[in-house]
Amino acid sequence: MSAFERRLTERRRDFHRNPELGFQENRTRREVARNLREFGLEVHEGAGVVGVLRSGQGNRAIALRADMDALPIVEISTHDYVSETPGVMHACGHDGHMTMLLGAAERLAECPDFDGTVIFLFQPNEEHGLGAQAMLDEDVLERFPVDEIFAIHNLPGAPTGQVSTRSGIICNSETLFEIKVQGRGGHASMPQAGVDAITVAAELVLALQTIVARKLPPAAGTVVSVTEFLTDGQRNVLPGQAILKGDYRARSPEDRIAVEKFMRQIAEGVAAAHATSVSVECATEFIETINAPGPVEAVYRAAEAAGCETVRDREPMSFSEDFAHFCAAVPGCFLLMGNGVAGANGQPLHAADYDFNDDLLPIGAEFWVQLVRDRLPSRKDKL
């Protein structure tokens, strides 16, 4: 292992030991900023951290993004760098994402063989879909204008370092919903005297699945999930109110709008059948992530130059990414990079024993360096 690889591993494991939730990434932000300053970058701190590295006279600029936040999960791993923050862990690999990008900043600062400006974006609170917008609200792209933007997410179960992406839709939107059923509570022995909210809500849970099964095309890629079922009932008390919470994912704004329309139709119909009232609230936090063709082709070239296996035109991912807000502002590419297929490296994202594969760190850093060289070629490369 080289000295550079050891630094990457130590840095990643330090982030892993010290995870912080969204908008609470105080230590993480300080460490990122400190590293960038040590590399010689211009550093700006706000909701996240921005590092600026310039070379040559070129007027093109690209942005590279990493996410910083962890998840409210109790880690059950047994390695010697487990989370030291109770109930919080890096179960999605953001510790590795930050480390790969810091590694690229270190390499490029040592050998700035590019012509233009690289903006390193370290954003907070990706998990709740709020961090990218927080940086945009601080006018990050007005203060640091770029021509393109890129982001990596690791992918457990894929070979280490394998790069896959696609033009167009790459990640689904996510819309949170809350459905309130207002019935009339009563004695459990005399259900006919009231309107049992739990029965109405249970009918809604099943009826909502017909949106995907019968109202949208089979290949639409839409997912509707009820994740919470809350009532005010007791042992012998039929509930007068029930609340359903969940989310739905869609691959296009049209399908996203259609799901909400069908959800309201179904809720109104079930409510009418039971002579009760139902309200529906929907809030889209993650919009669809749309990749631009130019940046996607650049990712393929950089991956091949870095010696990575590539998978072109992969299937879209059903999860959501708030990198979508950056892609809506400037042309961008969100790509997946394999985290390994065996052992802990094969554990799914958000698992309590998930761990980022340290073997991927130098691969990801080298990919970023190659991408910068591709998009901001030096004068000698242009000749």
N, C-alpha and C positions, 0 to 999 in steps of 0.2 A: 504494500500500500504506500502510495506517494505521500509526501507531506501535505500536499493540497487535498488529497482524499481524506487524510486524517482530520484536517481542519473542518472539512465538510461534515464528516461523521460526528465530530465533537459538537459542532454548532447545531446540527439537527437534533441530537440527543438532549442538548441543553434546552432547546425549544420544547422538546417532548416532555421533559421533566417539569416545565413551568408553563403549562397551558393556561390560556385566559379566554373567557367568553367574549362574544361580540360586543364592541364598544367598551370593553374593559381591558383591552390589550395594552396596558400601560408599560409593563416591563418589556413585553415583546417589541413594542414600538421603540422603546429606548435602545434595545439591543440592535434592532435593524438599523436605526439611525447611527448608532455608534460604529457599527461595521462599515456602513457606507462612507462615513467621514474618514475612517482609517484607510479606506481604499483611495481616498482623495476626491470623492464625488461631492458635488454641491447638494446639500440636503435641505429639504423643507418638510416641516411637520405640521399636521393638522388632524383631521379625522384619521388619516393614515400617514404614510411616509412616502415622500417622493425623492428619488435620487436622480440627479442630472449628470450625464457624462457626454462631453462634446469632443469631437476630433475633426481636424481638417476644416475646410471652408464650406462644406455642403450644407444646403438649407433644408434637406429632408430630415424628418424625425420619426421615430417609431417608439411605441410604448410596450413594455413587457410587464405583465401584472402577476402578482402572487397574493394569495389571501392569508390572513394572519390568525383568524379566530379558531377556537376549539369548540368542543361540544359538551353538554351537561350529561356525561356518561361516566360511570364508575369503572375504572380500568381494572381488568382481571389478568393482565399480562404478568409474566414472571421474570422478565429481563431486568437488568440492573439500572434502567433509566425510566422506570415507571413514573407516572404523574405524581407529583408531590402536592398537587392541589386537589383536595377532596371533592369527588363528584364531577371532576372536569378532566377531559383527556383529548389529545389530538387523535381522534378516531377517523379523520377524513384525509389525513396526509398534508395538512397545511404547513406543518413543521417542515416537511420535505420540500414543498413548493417554495417556501421562503428561502430555504437553504440553497436550492438549485439556482435561484435567481441571484442570491448574494454571491454564489460561486462565479456566476457569469459576470457580475459587476467587478469582482476581484480580477478575473482574467482580462477583461476588456480594459480595465484601468491600468493594468501592468503592460498591456500591449494593445494600444488603441488603433488597431489596423482597420479603421473604418472611416467614412467621411460623412459626418452629419451629427445628429444628436440622438442619444438613447435616453428615454425616460423610464425609470424603474418605479413602478407603482406597487406599493405594499398596502393593500386595502383591509379595513376592518370588516367584521360582521357580514361575511358572505353567507353564512348558514341561514340567516333570517332574511336575506335578500335586501338588506338596507345599506350595506357598506359602500357599494359602488355609487349609489345615488347620493350618499353623504359626501363622497369626494366630488361628484359632479356638482352638487349644491355649493361646494366651495370653489367652483369654477376651475377645477383642476385642468380641464382640457382647453380652457381659454388662457390660463396662465402658462400652460405647457402644451401648446398645440402640436399635434402629431398627425402624420399621414395615415398610419395604421396602428393597430393594437393587437396584442397576442396574449394568450394565457394557456397554461398547461394544467391538466388535472390527471393525477395518477389513476391507473385502472387495475385493481387487483384481478387476478385470473388471466391476464394477458402477459405474454412473454416480456421479461424485463427489457425496457427500452423500446419496445414496439410502439410506433407512432401511428395513430389512426385519427382520421377526421373526415370531413365532407364539406362541400359547398352547400349553402342553404341552411335549413333547419338542422341544428346539432343537438340542442337540448330543449325539452318541453317547457312551456310556461307552468306556473303553479298559481292556482287561485284557491284561497281559503274560503270555506263556506260555513255558515252557522244557520241551522234551521230550528226555529222555536215552535213547538206545538203547545197550544193553550187549550187544555181540556177542562174537565171539572172533576176534582178529586172526590173520593168517597171511600166507603168501607169495602174491604176486599171481599166480603161475603155477599155484597149486593152491587155488582158491577153495573147492573142495568140502571141504577139511580144516578150515575155520573157519566162522564166521557173519559175513559181510561187513556191518558196521554201516551202511556208506554206502548199500548197496542197500535195506536195511530203511528207513532214514531217507528215501531218495528216494521210496519207495512211500508213506510217511506224508505227504510234502509234497503229493502228488497227491490222496491220500485225504481229506485235511483240507478240500479244496475242495468235497467233496460235502456238507459241512455247510450251506453257503450254497446250493449248487445243488439239493440234493435233500432236505434235512431241515428247512428253514425256509421259510415262505411267501415267494414272490418279492418281495413288497413290504416285507419285514421290515427292510430297510436294514442288514443285518448284513454286516460285512466281516471276513474272516479272512486274515491276511497272514503268511507266513513270511519273515523278514527276515535271518536268519543261518543258515548251515549250516556247522558246525564238526566236524572229525574229527581223529583222531590218526594218520591214514594218511600214508604217504610214497610215493616213486616206485614202489617195488616191494613195498610193505607194505600189505596190506588193513587198514583200520582196525578196531579192536576196539570203539571207542566213537564215537558221533556225537551231536551236540547240535543241536537245532533251536530257534531263538528267534524270537519274533515277537509280534504282538498281534492281538486281535480287538475289533471295535467293535460295539456293540448299542444299540438304541433303547429297550429296556425291560429291567428286571431279570429278567423271565421269560426273555427271549431270551438274556440274558447267562449265566444259569444253565444254559440248555439247551445253549449252545455248549460249555461246559466238560464237560457230561455226554457229549455226542456225541464230543468230542475224546478223552475217556478211553476210551469204547467202541471207537473206531477204533484207538487206540494198543494197547489190549489185544488186539484182534483180529489186527492186523498182527503183534504180538509172538508170539502163539500160532501163527500161520501159519509163522513162521520159527524157532520154538523158541528164542526169546531173551526178554530182559526189557526193558521200556520203562517209564519213570516220567514223570509229567506234573505240572508245578507251574504254578499260575495265581495271579496277583496283580492285583486291580483297583485301579488308582491313581486313575483318573477315573471317577466315577459319571455317570449320565445327567444332563444339565442340563435341568431342568424349569421352564418359565416359568409364572408365575401370571397369570390373566386380568386382574385389576385393573391391575397394573403394565404389562402389555402394552398395554392400552388407553391408559394414561397416556403411553406412549412414542409411540403413533400421534398423539395430540393434540399433544404437545410438538413432534414432528417437523413436523407441518403448520403449527403456529404459528411455527416457525423457518424456514419456507419450504422444507422438504425434501420431495422426492418420497417417497412411502411405498409399500411392497409388503407387503400383509397376508397372513398365513397362508402364508409362504414354506415351501419344503421344508426339513426339518431338515438340519443340516450333519453330514457324516460324521466331521468332526474332533471332538476332545474338549476340554473346558474345565474347569479346576478351580474356576471360578466356581460350578460345580454344588454344591460343598460349602456355599457361602453360600446358594444357593437352597434347599438342603435345610433350612436353619436358619430362614430368614425368606422371605416371598413376594418374588420377584424377577423381573427380566427381563434376559435377555442379548440384545442386538440387534446386527445387522450394519450397517455404514455404508460405502457405496461409496467406494473409494479411486481410482477412475478406470479407464478402459478402454484407454488408449493409452500407448505408450512404456514407460518404466520403471514407471509407475504401474499398468500392466497385468501386470507380472511376478507370478507366483504367490507366495503366502506361502512362506517358507523357501527361496526361490531366492537364489543367491549375488549376484545383481544386483537384488534387490528393493529398493525405496525407498518410504517413506511419502510421500504426496502433501501437500505443504505447503499447498495450496489448501484442504485439508480441515480444517486446524487451527481457523480461526475458525468454520467451520460447526459442528464438533463442540463447541466451547466454547459457542456460542450455543444449541445443542440442550440441553446440560446446564443452562444458565441457565433456559431455558424449562421444562424438566422440573421444576426446583426450584420455580418459580413455580406450576406446575400442582399439584404434590403438597403444597406448603406455601403456600397462597395467603395474601397479606397481608390484614389486616382490611378494608381498603378494597375489595379484590377480592371479599371474602365478602359485602359489603353489596349 
